[in-house]
């Protein structure tokens, strides 16, 4: 493939990849893992981080066995014409996840900040902004992310540091000595939506310069470790301030913590304005990074070029907007994320990486034998 996309630097790659995972789901964390794992929640968080590192390690093995290219190119190198069902499956799951998360985010905004604003207006604004950024050139999108990510990260950690003053239940942060494997495993699987960035990593890494595999690995691990700190900090300030029982009963526990346990004055407080900016900016660029990569891969699949990326990005955003109306409540949207997307996506990624590695090992071995024979 001859790329016409301008390259990006290592720092832009790091910010882009980091923005594409966890960011769009922090506002529904950590009630789901607590509800499933209970006292084993800390072990589930540890397992979630290990799952992210393990799947990423397998991803790098597959990358080392294939030639250069974006996600769809590596699928073609490994699966031939069967790349079509793979990329379409990943694209469908990506649209489902983003539609559900945008729905949850919009319902949170409507409940806490804008109760008189129609829900469809909030969804439309978020997805239109995401599609606009997702339809731009890679250099423009990555520069915007490079500017906004430090601002959003600084805002989050500033608010988190203030929220630590409300932490009283330090006893709730101790890991349980009694581990129950079944709910623990279910809880770990239920966190997969935070880390599902296979398509993003394989797409964006192709355009990073200098193109060194070792540097890509280090930056990817750094992105995972950064977000590991984020989810642990959120767990500490929510569970430590409210207690595990309260966190499991609240739809938006982080909102209550950052508003000094009062949602009525949250919007009027300065921390409320900061976190509103942080959440909204994070959700827009989280969705934009996914729309951009989805557009690039489908354009490359259909036209062997990237010229249809903007149109596909806008089309995917339109589908997400329409699909969000099939999720009438936060409970339904959460069910789709945790009980539909997470298991299906994790199984799909596991099968893809395992079988792809085996196929490439066999193909490379046959090529070596053929070259040795001649």
N, C-alpha and C positions, 0 to 999 in steps of 0.2 A: 504494500500500500504506500503510495506517495502522499504524504500529509501536506495539506495546505494550511494547517492550523499553526499559528505562531506559538513557539515554545514558552513555557513558564519556568520560573526559577524554583529552587528547593523550598524557599520560605512560602511562596505562593502555593506550591503543592501541599505543604503541611497544613496551611490554613484551609485550603479547599477540602482536603480529606477530613480534617477535624470538624469542619462545619457540616459535613455530609452525614455524620453519625452522632447519635445521642441527642444532639441539639434540639431536634424537633419533638423529643419525648420527655424532656426533663420535667415539664409541668405536670405530668401524670405519674411521676416517680415520688416515693417508692411504695405506694399503697398496694400495688399489684403483687410485688414480691413478698410483702408482709402478709397479705391475705392468703397466699399460697404456702409459703415456707414457715410462717409463724416465727417461733423462736430460732429457727435455722436461717433467718433472713441474711445475717452476716455471712454465713457459709455460702448461701446462694449468690450473694454479690461477688464473693471470691470466685465461685464457680463460673459466674458470668464473665468475669474478666479473663479467666483461664480459657473459657470457650472462645472468646474473641481472639486471644493470642494463638490458640491452636488452629482455628480455621484460617487465620492469616498466614501461619507458617505453612499450612498445606497449600494455600494459594501461591505462596512464593515458590514452592517446589514445582507446581504446575507452570508458573511463569518461566522458571529456569529451563524447563523442558521444551518450551515453544519459542518460536521466533518473535521478533518485535511486532507490535500491533495493539489495537485496542481490544476490548472484551470480545466483540464479535469476530475479530480476526483470529484470535486464539481459539475460539470455538470452531471456526472454519478449519484451522490447522489440525485440530484434534478430531472433530466430528464430521467434517465434510458437509454434505447437504443437510445433515441432522442438526446443524447449528440453528436452523430456523425455529424448531420447537423449543430449544433451550432459550434463545433470546426472547422469544415471545412470552414464554412462561415467566422469565425474570421481569420482563416489562409489565406484565399483567399484575404480578405481585407487588411491584414497585408502585403502580398506580393505586392499587387497593390500600397499601400502607399509607401513602401520602394523603389519599382521600380521607381515610379514617383519622389520621392525626390532625389534618386541617379541620375536620369536623369537631374533634375534641377541643382543639384550640379555640375555634370560633364560639363553641358553647361556653367555654370558660370566660372568654371576653364578654359574651352576652350576659352571663350570670353575674359577674363581678363588676365589670366596667360599664358596659353599654346595654342595659336591660331594655331600652326602648328602640334599639337599632335592630332591624330584621336580621335574622341569622344569615340569610343568603347574601346580604350586603357585605358582611364581614368575610364570608368565604370568598366572594368575588374579588374583594380588594386584595386579600392575601395571595390568591392564586394568580390574579392578573399581574401583580408585582413580581411574583416568582417566575411567571412565564416570560415577562419582559426581560428580566435578568437572564433567565435560562436560554433565551433566544439570541443573546448577544455573543460576540466572539469570546473565546476562552480567555484571552488576555484581559478583556474588559471585565468579565465576570470575576476572574481571579483577583484583579486589582481592587474591585469593590469588596470582595470578601477579605482581602488582605487589610483593607482599611477598617472595616467594621468589626472583624473578629476580635482584635485586641480591645476595642471599645466595649463590646458585649461581654467579653471575658472579665475585663476589669470591673464592669458594673456588677456582674454576678458575684465575684469574690468580695467586692466591697460590701454588698448586701449580706452575703454569707457571714462575713466577719462581724457585722452588727448583730446578726441573728444569733450568733453564738452566746450573746449575753442572756438569751432566753432559755438556754439549755439548762435544765434542772435534773432531768431523769438520766443521769449518767449510767445508772444501773442497767438501763434498757439497751445500752450499747455494748454490753458484754456478750461475746458469742456463747451460744448454748453448748453445754457439754454432752447433750443427748441429741445425736444426729439421726433424723428419720429420712431415709433415702428417697422414698417415693415423692413426697411433697417437695423435697429439696430439688430433685431432678426436674419436676414440673415448673418450679420457680425459675430455675436456670434457663429452661427453654423459653419461658415467658419473658425473658429479658432480651431475646435475640433481636427484637426490633430496634434496640439501641445500637447494635453493631453491624447491621446488615448493609455492608458497603462494598460487596464483591465487585459489582459492576463499576462503581465509582473508582476504586483503586486500580482496576485493570485498564480503565479508560484514561484516567488523568496521568498515570505514571508514564504512559507512552510519550507524553509531551513535555516531561520534565527535562531540563538541561542544567547541569551535565547528566547524561543518561547513564547513571551508575546504579547497578542493582543493589549494591551494599548501602548506598545512600537512601534509596527508596525504602529499603527494609527498616533502616534506623528511624526515618521520619514517620513511617507507618506505626511502628511500635511506640514512638513518642506520642503520636496522636491518641493511641489506645490508652496509654498511661495517663495522659492529660485528662481524658474523660473518665478514667477510673477514679481519679481524684475528685472530679466533679460529682459523680454519683455517690461516692462515699461521703462527701461533705453534705450533700442534700440529705442523705440518710441520717447523718448525725444531727443536723439542725432540726429536722422534722420529728424524728423519733425522740430525740433528746428533749425537745421543747414540749411536744404534745403527748408523748407516750405512745407505745405501739398500738394500743387499743383505739385511741382517737384517730391515729393515722389511717387505720383500716376502715374507719367509718366515714371519713371525709373524702369528697371527690377531688378537692384541690388542696391537699395539706400544706403544700409549700406556700400557697397564697396566704393562709392563715398565719403561718410563721412569720412571713415577711411583712405582714400588716399588724404585728404585735397581737396576734390572735383575734383580730377584729376585721372582718371583711367590709364593714360599713364605711370605715374611714380610709380604706386602702387606697382608693383612687386619689384622694385628696392629699395623701402623704407624699413627701418627696421620695421615699423608697418605692412607693407605688408607681410613681412616674418613671423611675429608673427601670424597675423590673418590667413595666409595660413596654418600654423601648427595647429592653433586652430580649424579651420573649418574642415580640413581633418581628424584630430584625432577625433573630435566630431562626424563626419559622420560615420567613421569606427566603433567606439564603439556603437553608436546609432543603426546602422544596426546589429552589432554583438549581442547586447542584445536581439533584436527581433528574430534573427535567432536561438539563443540558446533556447529561450522559446518556439518558434514554434517547434523546433526539439524535445524538451522534451515532449511537449503535444501530438504531433502526434506519437511519439515513444511509449508513455504510452498508447495511444488510440489503437494502432495497435498490440503492443507486450506485453503490461502490464509490461514494463521495460523501462529503459532509454538507452539501449545499441545501439539503432539506431539513437541517437541524432546527432552525427557528420555527418552521411550520409544524414540525412534529412536536416540538416543545409546547407550542400553543395548543395543538390538538390534544396532547396528553393532559394539559391543564384543564381543558374544556371537559374531557372525560372525567377527570377527578371532581370537577365542580358538579357535573351531573350525577356522578356516583355518590357524592356526599349526601344527596337527598334520599338515598336508600338507607341511610343511617339516621333514624329519627331521634335518637337519644344518645347521651354520653355512654350509657350502659351498653347499648348495641355496638357503638364504635369501639369501645374498650374490648368487647367480646371479639370483634373482628381482628383487632390487633393481637390480642393475647392468645386466642384459641383457634384462629384461622390462619392469619399470616405467619405467626411465629413457628408453629410446627411444620407447616407446608414449606416455608422458605428454608428452614434449617435442614429439613430432609432433602430438599432440592439441591442446596449448596453441598451437603455432605456427599450425595450421590455424584454430583458433577465433579467435585474435586477428586474423590476417590477413583472413579472410573477414568477420568481424564488423565490422571497421573499414570495409571496402569497402561492406558492406550499409548500415551507418549513414550513410556519406557519401552514398550514392545516395538513401536515404530522406530525409535532411535536405535534400538539394538539391531533391528533388521537392516537399517540403513548402514550401520557400521559393518555388519557382516557382508553386505553387498559391496561396499567400498573395499573391504579387505580381499574379497574374492577377485575383484578386477584389478 
